């Protein structure tokens, strides 16, 4: 959004005619300085919703239907219940808010057909970008001692979270603090979406992945990011383009990040059979996540102090360590046995998925996301994400022999059931629907399927036959490749979209001519990140609850671009 457009949107928000009670007319009498009830919900309201900046933006936004005193009182009474009841009936609390959420509609980006003429960049231009992205990652590690990612809030929420899904989240989450934040964020998004403020909070953009231009971005470190950056630096070294000094720096950074994943972020849990396992938590204890003191205190005050380990961070960390040649004993434990305890079987442990906001897909065979800590903490409830399940497959393929998967009937069955879950998802076409995904874009699913497919194809033919006797991977590959070639690269893309397309095309054996639009996009937009980075930050992954929280960063974009270009360069050389 340029300055002129931003100023216009701000003017319209600040001068709008108020038609009905505002968010603060509704909430202040109940939550601003209550004398009783749950202190967290009032603290959250004052900090996250009632702050001066948001008050200024939304003070003239009212909802006409709340001029009806019965509707206004019902909404306030729901907030009183959430504040005062020892065990609130969250279904009843959420009902009036869900009705308001269904009064507006958000849409996912639908980019037009590409109109820009594309040409294949010269090999030297591609190599220049690879070197710049590799230098960006190494420079960031040298400056910070790690490679950061950033979180940013988009308060208008996610298009997939309508009233029905909001109630699912509100009743399925296992932490009162997280329920409070979900309730208030979703009430606030109604007033944002139905006012001129929407133009400031959620301006339009080019492509699919959302640019992270929010004014508040929270820098932090996670084993999930370190695992990903490890793979990117391994790819950089494999291109043969870095200098000798850069190779030395890359190896040092890789060793440090693998140690952060396997040692600093390690946590012990119990599997379904009572066996102890070492897994990886997404946010290690303080000070390791490297939050600023300001955001660390806010995170604690708002009720997000507990963060349990998850299956995705564990899979990606073990995979990255395997690729880096680590020999930590943690790699020897057959994690596929642990994952089997989180695998959904219809009619038995299906209730493990307590927040089924993507229930358009069949969960059978899929692995749920969050891992119960030894203390039994599971503050976010649990959900099931298709892309996470690709990561579980990928790490299982890389450790097939080490974990004796082919030799153990139960382990092989666990892997085959995940493959069947993915096959149903893709054959139904649901993989291309954003609603089917919890944390990722469909385009990222395609890129990560390419990564998983490459690990599968690296196995000996007999192993591939044992895992996939009916050719599911071939069918999934064809469908995903067709989606990338027909839908993604034929439309206007931003740099992040283009990088995801290249990763999918490179791993899945796309025709080299299909690389041209994505290569052209990446090369021509080189430098968009300003003086510090080659590219700007885009949406890598997200949370849909308590509101739309994006995670990414300019270094993340550099890493994806580097890996996409490295794959394209190798394919074109062949």
Buried (B, 14 or more C-beta within 10 A) or exposed (E): BEEEEEEBBBEBBBEBEEEBBBBBBBBBEBBEEBEEBBEBBBBBBBEBBBEEEBBEBBBBBBBEBBEEEEBBEBBBBBBBBBBBBEEBEBEEBBBBBBBBBEEBEBEEBEBEEBEEEBEBBEEEBBBBBBBBBBBBBBBBBEEEEBBBBBBBBBBBBBBBBBBEBBBBBBBBBBBBBBBBBBBBBBBBBBBBBBBBBBBBBBBEBBBBBBBBBBEEBBBBBBBBBBBBBBBBBBBBBEBEBBEEEBBEBBBBBBBBBBBBBBEBBBBEBBBBEEEEBBBBBBBBEEEBBBBEEEBBEBBEBBBBEBBBBBBBBBBBBBBBBBBBEBEBEBBEBBBBBBBBBBBBEEEEBBEBBBBBBBBEBBBBBBBBBBBBBEEEBBBBBBBBBBBBBBBBBBBBBBBBEEBEBBEBEEBBEBBBBBBBBBBBBBEBEBBBBBBBBBBBBBBBBBBBBBBBBBBBBEBEEEBBEBBBEEEBBEBBBEBBBEBBBEBBBBBBBBBBBBBBBBBBBBBBBBEBEBBBBBBBBBBBBBEBBEEEBBBBBBBBBBBBBBBBBBBBBBBBBBBBBBBBBBBBBEBBEE
